Amino acid sequence: MSIPSSGHGHNAGDLEQGMVNTCNENPSKHDGDHHVAPRLSSSASGIEAISVSVNTITDISKNVNRFTQFRSSSHFLSFTIGLAFFVDLLCYGIIMPLTPFIVENLGLKSTANGALIACYAVGLLISSPIVGSISDKLVNRRLPMLAGLVALMLSMILFMEALDHFWLLLISRFCAGLAGGTMMTLGFALLSDTYPANQLGVQMGKVMIGHTLGMMAGPPLGGILQDHLGVKAPYVFCLILIAIDLCARLLIIEPRSAKVKAIKEYEKQLEQERQKEQENSNDSINGTLVCPSTPKKAPKLSTLKGLLTSKRLVTALFVSFLEAFLVAALEPILPLYLEKRFHLSETLIGVVFLALSLPTFISPIAGRISDKHGAKTLSVLGIVLCAVFVMLLGLPHNPLWAIILLLVLIGATGSMYITPVLGEISAVVRVTGEGDGFARAFAMFNMCFSIGMVAGPLLGSLVYQEGGMIWACALITIVIVLILPLAIFFMGDKAQKLKDQEQYEKDMLEEEQKLSQIEEYRRRQMKQGDDDDLSQVVVATIPEADSTKIPHIFEADRATLKDPPSATYKDSSSGSPNDEIPQSRLTRFRSSPNFLSFTVGLAVFVDLLCYGIIMPLTPFIVERLGLKSTANGGLIACYAVGLLIASPVAGIISDKIANRRLPMIIGLIALLLATILFMEAMNHFWVLLISRFCAGLAGGTMMTLGFALLSDTYPANQLGAEMGKVMVGQSLGLMVGPPLGGVLQDKVGEKAPYVFCIILIAIDLAARLSIIEPRGAKVKAIRKFQKQQLQQQKEEEEKGRSQSEKMDSTFDVQTSSPSKPSVAKTTTMRGFLTNKRLLTALVVSFMQAFLIAALEPVLPLYLESRFGLSKTQIGVTFLAISIPTFVSPIAGWFSDKHGAKIMSGVAIAVCATISIVIGIPGLPLWAIVLFLVGIGATCAIYITPVLGELSAVVRVTGDGDGFARAFALFNMCFSLGMVAGPLLGSAIYQETSFLWTCVLIGAATFLILPLVFMYMGGKAQKQRDQEQYEKDMYKQNMVLNQIQEQNKQLQQQQQQQID
């Protein structure tokens, strides 16, 4: 084949879609010369293909333009994740305040609104584990993220076009749940891939800002668009945002994906080489290359059992459940309560809901605190305060100002305890699986969150309908208090945070060693070949699949992990660091942890904003259709089912392909579909059901992969803060969605909220497309290398001692073989589910979703019946539960420093108390708003550390290979909570009163409190998580160094052939 001269530059498209292979370029000293060489045998060709692929990374990285550098930068990656959170939560926040009124217009009972919320939770529950598993296995985040965005787009379209068909609304919310689960799972997983443990909390807290913005802007924006532009205006706006988000997701270049893929391919080719040698063992030819012996150590990968046996992760999951349960329980009932008691319009209700989301801007602060002091103290404090505020929110005769104040406090405390939880999840992943399993861990987080979202509105609506607002708040308070003990006993403290950072550094060092071994192996192959061998050596053709995925292994990794010393890639031959890669600013931005955190936060924001816009409308849509309130619970259940389905699928796929972006994109598409279906089929209930199911798929994918992405990116001592930042996006989406949905519907038109959600989905899609995952490349390369070594080991054992001695004496491999890399541990579901720490996190996730979902279908009806509030006013009231979640970054930062136990435990206790108090009859509107603020704040406080718990369990159980699956479990539990919440809430509210609904929520929250204190990680555990993260980074970098060394050797061999 002809070998052109070198000196050609490479643009961004070359880097991402298959750049010119350096093996096809003549070395500079032979510039202008062209040669034709014979083709290699399949065995040698495969090995050289991998070697040249890795070498291509080194050479091409020197010519990477600024745009490519920006796309692969950790900052752009964080931005894309934050944008994804923002779009997802904004779409949620726009739709959620409109759903009670849509249900009412359909002539359905408040339980129908709970059904819409449950559908979202179901989608979140389904998508989270699926996306998490797939993303971890494929070492790819972008593709599932794209799928989730498509689901979000579908959800918005369905919701916009099916406002008169309740079943279409259910389908739309299910699609939104799928998109949300995919986005959150892969978003956090991508952050975990990108950032070290001591930065992950802050980054997740930043990403949570997008979540908070979405929740905050969604409700009022939805109401305004609907009031002034028409019914479909909110949905059109969401579609536009989805398109923007799609562009961002398509642009990202995962920093981790290329390395992981390269190592995987190398391991595959090593196995082919070994098989070829085995076939020719009897007729061995002088010059046959012998692979070094494979280490005996089994891979350390995060397993489901390993994650679920982690008390710390289980606690994080419980906190996740609690957060979702709290908010979801308030979402359907608060608009009705505000409308009934204060006669607020949809726009005013949306504005009131800002009180719940606005305080979640403190998520980055919470994340920073958790990075420094662990998650326990901050989370426990947030949970306790949240319980108190929720209880106070349910007091009768609360004035409107008091309700708003309580909503602010609830949102703030929610951010305090939910942000550190994200870092806890990442830390657990690193401890249990050397960082391989972030998507799975965050999928578990999303699952628990979706369970809470299902249980919240169902129980909240039921208790509200039967007992009033006071009992609904009492129920939420009980749920919060039950989770408090888990946070106190099992969340990581400051000592544990230090250990988390140490684990991260170890992981980076081990990874570097593995790559060094691969490169050294390639070099020795070149030196040990004889003249006959060299006569057959030619430049191998790299398969198209490799050329599109492998080239940006090192430049993306350096762009995102250059801060940790252990993550710095070094040339093992010289012992000096490689030259700085001249990446473009855009590429560095896209692969930067900050952009990744932003993208995850945006994804959370968009998903929750769409949810927040639609959910408050579902009770009224159901009512307009003439259905019972249980129909609203059916819509919520469909969302939860979609969440439940998407979470495991997204988690498994993401972990397998070592990629978060693609599943996240798919989830966003599901959200788009859900929105469109809901918009266009509001008179067809079955279409509404499909729409909510698609939304659940989107939500499950987003939450699973979003948190897994954060776990991939940040170290254990930073993950809490970063997840807290990401949770800000969730808070914003939940905060903005309800009032925005009401305003858009009142002022613009019936479909305006859905149009707005579509716009946000477009924006989120752009962000997700733009991110470059920092960890995917490493994981794929290492997996490939380890696979080939395992195959090599089997062949060596079959050859026998005599043949091995003959080979060794002939080529003297044993005397000069490089150090053998340790094989990564495998993260399995069994490992997750047997981890008490992870199980606790899942329970917390379930309870959070249960709390919020139980309130969502009943609170709008309660507010309407008691205060005569309009849709807009109810949407504004819902802001009280979202605004305080801006404390998520603070909660994450605190959990990073002190662990998740204390902060989550206290927040759960407070949240449970407030959940009961808010249901007390006769409370003025201001008191209800104040309690909603407390619920939102405490939910944010205890759910953020749970995310970090999931990541930590993944690292412990499987070298960090399983974040997506872990967060898929999170999403599944979350979606289960979203299913149970609206169903039980609506049923109790319909049969009793809002008071008993709150009592149920609060009692359920109190039940998980012992688990939090017993099994969530404290300060000492946080330090161990950091140690595990450092260990994972060390191992990963070692393997990458080996690959580079082998590339150098192969290049020298190719140069000799050319000469």
Secondary structure, 3 states (H helix, E strand, C coil): CCCCECCCCCCHHHHHHCCCCHHHCECHHHCCCCCCCCCCCHHHHHHHHHHHHHHHHHHHHCCCCHHHHHHCCHHHHHHHHHHHHHHHHHHHHHHCCCHHHHHHHECCCHHHHHHHHHHHHHHHHHHHHHHHHHHHHHEEEHHHHHHHHHHHHHHHHHHEEEEEEHHHHHHHHHHHHHHHHHHHHHHHHHHHHHCCHHHHHHHHHHHHHHHHHHHHHHHHHHHHHHHHCCCCHHHHHHHHHHHHHHHHHHHCECHHHHHHHHHHHHHHHHHHHHHHHHHCCCCCCCCCCCCCCCCCCCCEEEEHHHHHCEHHHHHHHHHHHHHHHHHHHHCCCHHHHHHHHHCCCHHHHHHHHCCCCHHHHHHHHHHHHHHHHECHHHHHHHHHHHHHHHHHHCCCCECHHHHHHHHHHHHHHHHHHHCHHHHHHHHHHHHHEEEEEHHHHHHHHHHHHHHHHHHHHHHHHHHHHHHCHHHHHHHHHHHHHHHHHHHHHHCCCHHHHHHHHHHHHHHHHHHHHHHHHHHHHHHHHHHHCCHHHHHCCCCCCCCHHHHHHCCCHHHHHHHHHCCCHHHCCECCCCCCECCCCCCCHHHHHHCCCHHHHHHHHHHHHHHHHHHHHHCCEHHHHHHHCCCCHHHHHHHHHHHHHHHHHHHHHHHHHHHHEEEEHHHHHHHHHHHHHHHHHHHHEEEEHHHHHHHHHHHHHHHHHHHHHHHHHHHHHCCHHHHHHHHHHHHHHHHHHHHHHHHHHHHHHHHCCCCHHHHHHHHHHHHHHHHHHHCECCCHHHHHHHHHHHHHHHHHHHHHHHHCHHHHHHHHHHHCCCCCCCCCCCCCEEEEHHHHHCCHHHHHHHHHHHHHHHHHHHHCCCHHHHHHHHHEECHHHHHHHHHHHCHHHHHHHHHHHHHHHHCCHHHHHHHHHHHHHHHHHCECCCCCHHHHHHHHHHHHHHHHHHHHHHHHHHHHHHHHHHEEEEHHHHHHHHHHHHHHHHHHHHHHHHHHHHHCEHHHHHHHHHHHHHHCHHHHHHHCCCHHHHHHHHHHHHHHHHHHHHHHHHHHHHHHHHHHHHHHHHC
